[in-house]
């Protein structure tokens, strides 16, 4: 399917940042904020206390509390006092380390909880989105947003959110402390702020564009790999390995380029900030040596390191920040997509009361405003009717099924089930009355029993066996190791195509539908298997309104009503014999299949 342009929404950095903050557990966030505040306070108090100790130690013995002069004039160290003083200093740093460890545990907990919540919301969002929106994405793009983008956020949240808070608290706290200790040296430190902010902002903006490009390429790569793996046999069959590798190499080089550029720009921040910080350090040492004491200089140098730390920290995590918020922009644009809406006061109808009568009244539909598909469809289908829908590729057969299931909404007119507009029913009510057997036999990894039970979660083991017997699947299931507990691999690749189809039929049977949709259910199997499946179909179609979409016209000869479609319109209706005698479009399709006149189809 050709993917159309996806809607874009420009999420700015601070908007994404604020949105991430809103998702945090408030109690854990407050606890983390408190621990960070304690670390900041201890980090500022320790150099002040150290300054006092150094000044006292370096003073003459008459004013030095750590020295004592005996009667003979001999000077000795008062070790208990000195050791006690330095023990307090060590206590500051031990306390900082312990609080940092506690803070790290909190951050990990916050990040894990947020990731869990985000993945859950992403999964639930998929169920609430219309198929028309999801069709704009490849599987790989959706996988990338649900894995790569969420992982990018998860892996960096514990580094970003709280480190930014730490940087802000430390910056202003140290700034105040420096002015209290020595305002003249503080002015030197303040002079470096414009340079450090300018470097961070200018390089950060440039790298953010590159990270956005890299995240986009990551999604494309995921999509390409998913396509290559799922279509591996086709690639081998047509000897397209070289072309496939060329396409991969081209995209891989584009990823390399955007990744290199984004990381290169981010890495420039660290040495640039370090250079500015060193200039400030030298200036403080020179001026401090003239106007201040030794303890004050050492304390101020410590303050200067703490002052530069926020800028250096932001420089170090710049690449992480860009990756995170590029992923957040992509993810939030998906999470904000318009969801399917239900009528405010839906009509309640019990599944067992559904008769299966359908009516299409002046139905109009198109996938895009520029292209018309169904222009004015009118159709009546009585309960229990078997209706076959035929036509060349692109005629609108599958579209009709999508409208019945409300995967897409009609543009105009109405589709009614038992004289009730299906838009007045909830989608769950509508779809619970319909069983589908598709050409693509989707089975998940797990036991055969659970795959059949997927049709009705409360089905008992006995009902599962009965459904399998009705689908003629019981015999082959019984021959498998473990029987109904036999574990299918991904998509049931460890059993045959025909066996997979029988399991999907059993899954449809167990849902006890009043309406059946068979979407080219036998087009992927051999003739013998098709005959066996057709016998099963004939049994389960009894007393059920059934829509059959088929390319093989031999399978629909017994249909009471055959609807022939072309370019979204119904061009003929009738049974098989009537349509052949009319010698119209259906006869052309039939002759194209059984008499080899392929040109009849090409002309349509």
ChimeraX attribute file (.defattr): number of C-alpha atoms within 10 A of each C-alpha:
attribute: neighborCount
match mode: 1-to-1
recipient: residues
	/A:1	7
	/A:2	8
	/A:3	9
	/A:4	11
	/A:5	8
	/A:6	13
	/A:7	10
	/A:8	10
	/A:9	13
	/A:10	9
	/A:11	16
	/A:12	11
	/A:13	18
	/A:14	10
	/A:15	13
	/A:16	18
	/A:17	17
	/A:18	10
	/A:19	13
	/A:20	17
	/A:21	15
	/A:22	10
	/A:23	14
	/A:24	16
	/A:25	14
	/A:26	12
	/A:27	10
	/A:28	14
	/A:29	16
	/A:30	12
	/A:31	15
	/A:32	22
	/A:33	18
	/A:34	14
	/A:35	21
	/A:36	24
	/A:37	18
	/A:38	14
	/A:39	22
	/A:40	20
	/A:41	16
	/A:42	16
	/A:43	21
	/A:44	20
	/A:45	15
	/A:46	19
	/A:47	21
	/A:48	19
	/A:49	17
	/A:50	19
	/A:51	20
	/A:52	14
	/A:53	20
	/A:54	16
	/A:55	15
	/A:56	17
	/A:57	17
	/A:58	14
	/A:59	14
	/A:60	11
	/A:61	16
	/A:62	9
	/A:63	12
	/A:64	16
	/A:65	16
	/A:66	20
	/A:67	19
	/A:68	15
	/A:69	12
	/A:70	8
	/A:71	6
	/A:72	6
	/A:73	8
	/A:74	8
	/A:75	12
	/A:76	12
	/A:77	14
	/A:78	13
	/A:79	11
	/A:80	9
	/A:81	13
	/A:82	15
	/A:83	12
	/A:84	11
	/A:85	16
	/A:86	14
	/A:87	12
	/A:88	14
	/A:89	18
	/A:90	13
	/A:91	14
	/A:92	19
	/A:93	16
	/A:94	12
	/A:95	16
	/A:96	21
	/A:97	13
	/A:98	13
	/A:99	20
	/A:100	17
	/A:101	13
	/A:102	15
	/A:103	21
	/A:104	18
	/A:105	14
	/A:106	19
	/A:107	21
	/A:108	16
	/A:109	15
	/A:110	22
	/A:111	22
	/A:112	16
	/A:113	15
	/A:114	21
	/A:115	19
	/A:116	13
	/A:117	13
	/A:118	19
	/A:119	15
	/A:120	12
	/A:121	12
	/A:122	18
	/A:123	11
	/A:124	12
	/A:125	16
	/A:126	16
	/A:127	11
	/A:128	13
	/A:129	18
	/A:130	18
	/A:131	16
	/A:132	13
	/A:133	18
	/A:134	15
	/A:135	14
	/A:136	17
	/A:137	18
	/A:138	20
	/A:139	16
	/A:140	19
	/A:141	22
	/A:142	19
	/A:143	16
	/A:144	24
	/A:145	24
	/A:146	18
	/A:147	14
	/A:148	19
	/A:149	23
	/A:150	22
	/A:151	17
	/A:152	21
	/A:153	26
	/A:154	21
	/A:155	16
	/A:156	16
	/A:157	24
	/A:158	20
	/A:159	18
	/A:160	20
	/A:161	17
	/A:162	18
	/A:163	17
	/A:164	16
	/A:165	16
	/A:166	20
	/A:167	22
	/A:168	13
	/A:169	18
	/A:170	24
	/A:171	18
	/A:172	12
	/A:173	19
	/A:174	24
	/A:175	20
	/A:176	13
	/A:177	17
	/A:178	23
	/A:179	13
	/A:180	10
	/A:181	16
	/A:182	16
	/A:183	14
	/A:184	14
	/A:185	23
	/A:186	21
	/A:187	14
	/A:188	17
	/A:189	22
	/A:190	14
	/A:191	11
	/A:192	16
	/A:193	16
	/A:194	10
	/A:195	14
	/A:196	21
	/A:197	12
	/A:198	11
	/A:199	19
	/A:200	22
	/A:201	12
	/A:202	12
	/A:203	18
	/A:204	22
	/A:205	14
	/A:206	14
	/A:207	25
	/A:208	23
	/A:209	15
	/A:210	22
	/A:211	26
	/A:212	22
	/A:213	18
	/A:214	24
	/A:215	25
	/A:216	19
	/A:217	20
	/A:218	23
	/A:219	21
	/A:220	19
	/A:221	19
	/A:222	20
	/A:223	19
	/A:224	20
	/A:225	13
	/A:226	17
	/A:227	14
	/A:228	17
	/A:229	11
	/A:230	11
	/A:231	12
	/A:232	13
	/A:233	11
	/A:234	13
	/A:235	16
	/A:236	10
	/A:237	10
	/A:238	8
	/A:239	11
	/A:240	13
	/A:241	15
	/A:242	10
	/A:243	11
	/A:244	13
	/A:245	13
	/A:246	12
	/A:247	12
	/A:248	16
	/A:249	12
	/A:250	11
	/A:251	17
	/A:252	16
	/A:253	11
	/A:254	16
	/A:255	20
	/A:256	14
	/A:257	14
	/A:258	21
	/A:259	20
	/A:260	15
	/A:261	18
	/A:262	25
	/A:263	19
	/A:264	13
	/A:265	19
	/A:266	25
	/A:267	18
	/A:268	16
	/A:269	25
	/A:270	19
	/A:271	12
	/A:272	16
	/A:273	23
	/A:274	17
	/A:275	12
	/A:276	16
	/A:277	24
	/A:278	14
	/A:279	13
	/A:280	21
	/A:281	18
	/A:282	12
	/A:283	15
	/A:284	22
	/A:285	16
	/A:286	11
	/A:287	14
	/A:288	20
	/A:289	13
	/A:290	10
	/A:291	12
	/A:292	15
	/A:293	14
	/A:294	15
	/A:295	21
	/A:296	22
	/A:297	23
	/A:298	19
	/A:299	22
	/A:300	28
	/A:301	20
	/A:302	17
	/A:303	24
	/A:304	23
	/A:305	16
	/A:306	21
	/A:307	24
	/A:308	25
	/A:309	19
	/A:310	20
	/A:311	24
	/A:312	23
	/A:313	18
	/A:314	21
	/A:315	26
	/A:316	16
	/A:317	20
	/A:318	24
	/A:319	21
	/A:320	22
	/A:321	26
	/A:322	25
	/A:323	24
	/A:324	27
	/A:325	26
	/A:326	27
	/A:327	26
	/A:328	23
	/A:329	21
	/A:330	21
	/A:331	21
	/A:332	18
	/A:333	16
	/A:334	23
	/A:335	17
	/A:336	10
	/A:337	16
	/A:338	12
	/A:339	14
	/A:340	16
	/A:341	12
	/A:342	12
	/A:343	11
	/A:344	8
	/A:345	9
	/A:346	14
	/A:347	14
	/A:348	10
	/A:349	14
	/A:350	10
	/A:351	16
	/A:352	10
	/A:353	10
	/A:354	16
	/A:355	18
	/A:356	25
	/A:357	18
	/A:358	22
	/A:359	21
	/A:360	19
	/A:361	16
	/A:362	15
	/A:363	19
	/A:364	21
	/A:365	23
	/A:366	17
	/A:367	15
	/A:368	10
	/A:369	8
	/A:370	7
	/A:371	9
	/A:372	13
	/A:373	19
	/A:374	24
	/A:375	16
	/A:376	16
	/A:377	18
	/A:378	15
	/A:379	14
	/A:380	11
	/A:381	18
	/A:382	14
	/A:383	18
	/A:384	19
	/A:385	21
	/A:386	25
	/A:387	24
	/A:388	28
	/A:389	27
	/A:390	25
	/A:391	25
	/A:392	16
	/A:393	14
	/A:394	13
	/A:395	21
	/A:396	21
	/A:397	25
	/A:398	16
	/A:399	19
	/A:400	19
	/A:401	20
	/A:402	15
	/A:403	16
	/A:404	22
	/A:405	18
	/A:406	20
	/A:407	16
	/A:408	20
	/A:409	20
	/A:410	20
	/A:411	14
	/A:412	13
	/A:413	15
	/A:414	20
	/A:415	25
	/A:416	19
	/A:417	21
	/A:418	17
	/A:419	11
	/A:420	16
	/A:421	16
	/A:422	22
	/A:423	20
	/A:424	16
	/A:425	20
	/A:426	19
	/A:427	18
	/A:428	9
	/A:429	16
	/A:430	20
	/A:431	17
	/A:432	17
	/A:433	20
	/A:434	22
	/A:435	22
	/A:436	24
	/A:437	24
	/A:438	18
	/A:439	17
	/A:440	17
	/A:441	20
	/A:442	15
	/A:443	22
	/A:444	16
	/A:445	14
	/A:446	16
	/A:447	19
	/A:448	23
	/A:449	21
	/A:450	21
	/A:451	23
	/A:452	28
	/A:453	22
	/A:454	18
	/A:455	23
	/A:456	18
	/A:457	11
	/A:458	10
	/A:459	15
	/A:460	13
	/A:461	14
	/A:462	9
	/A:463	14
	/A:464	25
	/A:465	19
	/A:466	17
	/A:467	24
	/A:468	26
	/A:469	16
	/A:470	19
	/A:471	26
	/A:472	20
	/A:473	24
	/A:474	20
	/A:475	11
	/A:476	12
	/A:477	21
	/A:478	13
	/A:479	10
	/A:480	13
	/A:481	10
	/A:482	12
	/A:483	16
	/A:484	21
	/A:485	15
	/A:486	15
	/A:487	20
	/A:488	18
	/A:489	14
	/A:490	12
	/A:491	15
	/A:492	22
	/A:493	12
	/A:494	11
	/A:495	12
	/A:496	10
	/A:497	17
	/A:498	20
	/A:499	19
	/A:500	22
	/A:501	27
	/A:502	26
	/A:503	27
	/A:504	27
	/A:505	30
	/A:506	29
	/A:507	26
	/A:508	25
	/A:509	24
	/A:510	26
	/A:511	22
	/A:512	19
	/A:513	23
	/A:514	22
	/A:515	25
	/A:516	25
	/A:517	25
	/A:518	21
	/A:519	21
	/A:520	18
	/A:521	26
	/A:522	27
	/A:523	15
	/A:524	15
	/A:525	17
	/A:526	11
	/A:527	11
	/A:528	10
	/A:529	17
	/A:530	18
	/A:531	14
	/A:532	15
	/A:533	22
	/A:534	16
	/A:535	13
	/A:536	19
	/A:537	17
	/A:538	10
	/A:539	11
	/A:540	20
	/A:541	19
	/A:542	12
	/A:543	15
	/A:544	18
	/A:545	23
	/A:546	26
	/A:547	24
	/A:548	24
	/A:549	27
	/A:550	21
	/A:551	21
	/A:552	15
	/A:553	18
	/A:554	12
	/A:555	17
	/A:556	22
	/A:557	13
	/A:558	15
	/A:559	19
	/A:560	14
	/A:561	20
	/A:562	24
	/A:563	23
	/A:564	23
	/A:565	23
	/A:566	20
	/A:567	18
	/A:568	23
	/A:569	19
	/A:570	21
	/A:571	14
	/A:572	16
	/A:573	18
	/A:574	18
	/A:575	18
	/A:576	21
	/A:577	11
	/A:578	14
	/A:579	19
	/A:580	17
	/A:581	10
	/A:582	12
	/A:583	11
	/A:584	12
	/A:585	20
	/A:586	26
	/A:587	18
	/A:588	19
	/A:589	25
	/A:590	22
	/A:591	16
	/A:592	16
	/A:593	17
	/A:594	12
	/A:595	10
	/A:596	10
	/A:597	14
	/A:598	14
	/A:599	11
	/A:600	16
	/A:601	17
	/A:602	9
	/A:603	7
	/A:604	14
